[in-house]
Amino acid sequence: MTDRMTTPSAELALARFPEGSRDQLRAWDASDEYLLRHLADRGDALDGTVVVVGDRWGALTTALRDHRPVQITDSFLAREATRANLARNGAEPDSARLLTTQDPPPARVDVLLVRVPKSLALLEDQLLRLAPAVHEGTLVVGTGMAKEIHTSTLKLFERILGPTRTSLAEKKARLVFCTPDARVVPPANPWPHRYTLPDGVGPVSGRPVVNHAGVFCAERLDIGTRFFLQHLPYEGGGGRVVDLGCGNGVVGTAVALARPEAELLFVDESYQAVASAEATYRAATDGPVEYGKAEFRVGDGLDGVPDGSVDLVLNNPPFHSHQATTDATAWRMFTGARRALRPGGELWVVGNRHLGYHVKLRRLFGNSELVASDAKFVVLKAVRT
């Protein structure tokens, strides 16, 4: 859905990515507007290297395109939305430099604008990676909805960069003002984090897991994934298997361990997640056994995967897009799986009981089988006919 955002300097046509999906939410919110008003009210030129961190759909980067900002994002979808929004508003191709959280950050940062992420761990990692490039003259402003900014958020800025305070709330949004202080010595970066899986979770029991900052359940195995691991289709030979929305890759790694002849594709829209999945797979499969090919891809679901080329898709779909609850991502994943699966291929899904995924699967596949359930979760199987 393309909509128009009014900024102090221009009216912008903006959309999320991919366009035409079931997601009808806007590509910006009040916190983006608040930050842009604040920058305009300051009246200062944004000189030097302007870095925009965590821009969710490219609204900030597009609005500041005349300053040739550097965008740093963990989201493939946000990056593609930024490309499209820049082009939609007539920006030159080199008007912004688009980096991911896995790329080296700029060597010097003169203006640092931070869209506060939902994950405090991701914010910590981002600030620690950028701290060496920040100097006492750097303008540092964060923005987010009031419910996203907590005391712990402010303490993190303060511990890594310098004294921090917040603004008054406007339209339920707040700004974060941080004054870099050269006397502040940032701590060592604790990310990525590594832990050992518990017993009773199939082939990955006792194996290591590697989590980069911001990846779901970085400190321990979540209960939904634990339930999925106990009921995955471990029997069978080779074939092409996709861990769709792979997160730290533990699900796909479990099947790889049980079926060494299989070819695995790990895919996620998060650069941090795919880096985690590759590290988890490498650590867990380090040994004398030779495993089939494993590919690690950042992208929008199964886009780019040929029709009818996959034997098995494993999926634990998210049901949030930032703060909004939506089934748009799950629907795209299910439709992509149906297209990519060969006849007779299977989609296995785990989800909360109340989400009603069986209804969506029956609409798409014409069938849905309950594999396992407990008080909170279900594991479902749909077969491509």
Salt bridges, closest charged atoms under 4 A:
GLU11 OE1 - ARG4 NE 2.66
GLU19 OE2 - ARG88 NH2 2.27
ASP23 OD2 - ARG16 NH1 3.28
ASP29 OD2 - ARG115 NH2 2.38
ASP32 OD1 - ARG115 NE 3.74
ASP44 OD2 - ARG42 NH2 2.53
GLU80 OE2 - ARG83 NE 3.14
ASP94 OD1 - ARG68 NH1 3.23
ASP110 OD1 - ARG108 NE 2.79
ASP110 OD1 - HIS135 NE2 2.78
GLU124 OE2 - ARG159 NH2 3.26
GLU148 OE2 - ARG56 NH1 3.16
GLU148 OE1 - ARG115 NH1 3.01
GLU170 OE1 - ARG37 NH2 2.74
ASP181 OD2 - ARG183 NH2 3.04
GLU219 OE1 - HIS193 NE2 3.27
GLU263 OE1 - ARG240 NH1 3.68
GLU278 OE2 - ARG282 NH2 3.47
GLU295 OE1 - ARG240 NH2 3.34
GLU295 OE2 - ARG297 NH2 2.80
ASP300 OD1 - ARG332 NH2 3.26
ASP307 OD1 - ARG339 NH1 2.59
ASP311 OD1 - ARG342 NE 2.34
ASP327 OD2 - ARG22 NH2 2.89
ASP327 OD2 - LYS360 NZ 3.68
GLU346 OE2 - LYS381 NZ 3.91
GLU369 OE1 - LYS381 NZ 3.57
